[in-house]
Amino acid sequence: MKTITLPLALFLLVLPALGGAATAAFDRAMSAVFAEYETIHKSLSSDTTKGVAASANKISKLVAKVDASSVQGKHAAHYKHLPMKIRSAATKLAKAKGIAKQREAFMELSRPLAMWATMSKPAGINVVFCSMAKGSWLQRDKKIANPYYGAKMLRCGEVVSGQHKGAAGGQMKAGHSH
């Protein structure tokens, strides 16, 4: 009985490490996706469409290489569908015309990325939520930069997950209120 118990105990000790390594590999692959996402975020929060379609196309290509099949553990089922959801939303964003449609598509792209960031908690990445837009996005900075409203309500939002959790912007241009 002891020979069965010892290997089982060792397996149970090693299993979380295997899942963590698989999640780390997934997260490393997602870092290139996030870099392009950041470009889109910066453009939309600056009220420009410059580079949005090109970065969305790059995300579609990059996420096609992200393999979630080796992720194990508590959220493995969620990870499994993230690359497909990200690719679909990125493709839609690449085709969107005009800043209003790009912002709508960016919100769709942000949903699976926010799920990833909430589960993986990648270093330096915050999930921000805007109650006015009823949408989340990812950003590194503590200072809120709202991609859904741009200059009109640039600081509207609150960090709900990540290093700066609880930080809020709350500053808006005159004439706008919550």
N, C-alpha and C positions, 0 to 999 in steps of 0.2 A: 504494500500500500504506500509506503514512503517513497518508493521509486516513481510511482505515478504522481504523487502529490508534489514532489520537488520539481519535475519538469513542468507540470501545470503552473506551479507558482512562478517559475522562471518565465514562462510564456506570458503570464499575466503582467509581470513586471516589464517585459520588453514591448508588449503590444502598444501601450500609450506612446512610447518613443517612436515606434514605427509610424503610427498615425501622425505624430507631430512632424516627423521628417517628410511625410507625404504632403502635409499641409504647407510646410515650409517650401517645398518644391513648387507647389501650386502658387504660393504667394510670390516666389521669385519670378515665375512666369507672368504673373499679373503685374509686376512692377513696370514692364514695358507698356502694358495696356494703360496703366494709371498715368504714365508720363504723357501719353497722347490725350487722355481724358483731361488732364490738367491744362493742356493747351486749349481745349474746347472751353473749359470752365473760365479761363482767363479771358478768352475772346468774348463770350456771352456776357460775362459780368462787366466787360468794358463796352458793351453795346455795339459789338462788331461781329460780323460773320467770317472775318478773315481767318483762314486756316481750319475752319470747322469741318467742312466736308472732307478735306484731305486727312485730317486727324481721325475722323470717323471711319474712313476707308482703311486707314492703318490699323485701327482697333479691330476691325473685322478680320483682317489678315492675321494680326498677332494673336487674337483670342482663339483662332482656329488651331493654334499650336499648343494651347493650354489643355493639359490632360488632367481631368478630375477623377479618373477611374481609380487612382491609387490612394485617394484620400479616404481615410478611415476615421471612425470615431463618431461622436455625438451628432455632427452636422454633415456627415458624408452624403446623405441623400440630397441635401440642399446644394452642396458643391457640384454634384453630378450635372445639374441643369444650368448652372451659372454660365459656362461658356456659350451655350446655345442662346440663352436669353440676351447675353451681352452682344453677341454677333448679330442677332436679329434687330436689336435696338440700334446698334451702330450703323447697320445697313440702312435703316429707316432715316436716321439722322443724316447720313451722307446724301440722301436723296431729297431731304427737306429744303424747300425754297423760302427764303426770307427769315428774318430773325425770330418772328413769332412762332413759326413752324419748327425752327431749329430748337427753340427753347422747349417746346412741347416734346419733341423727340429726345432732347437731352434729359428731360425728366424721366422718360421711359428708360433711357440708358442708365440713369443714376440708380434706379431701383435695384437691379441685381448687383451693381457695384457697392451700394450701401449695405446690402445683405452680406456680401463678401467681407467688407470692412468691419461690420459688426461682429461677424463670427471669428474672423482671423485676427482682428485688432492689429493690423500692420503698423509698425512704428512710424509715428509722425503723420498719420493720416486721420483726419477727423471726419465724422459724419455730421452734417449740418442740416437742420430742418427749418423750413420757412412755413409758418402756419398760414400766411396769406396765399402763398402759391400751392400750399398743401403738397409740398414735395421736398425731397432731400437731395443732397449732393455731397461730394467729397472735396475736401481741400486740406492743405497742409497748415496754412496760417491760422492763428488764433483770431485775427481780424476778419470778420465776416465779409465775404464778397459774393453777393447774391447774383447768380447767373440768370435767374428767372425774371428779375426786374431791372437789373443793371443800375445805372445812375439814379433812376427813379426811387429805388428803395435798396440801395447797395448794401446797407448794413442790417437789413432785416433777416433775422434767423438766429438760431441757437445751436451750439455744438451739443449733440445728443449722445455721441460716442467718440471715444478717442482721447488723445492726450489733453485736449483743452475742454473736456466735457463740462458743460455748465456755462461756458462763455457765450455771451449774447452780444449782438450788434446793437439792435434797437434804434439806430439813428436813421431817420428818413428825411427826405426833402420836404419842405413846407407844403402843406396841402394834402398830405397823405397820413392816414392814421390806421392803427390796428383796430 
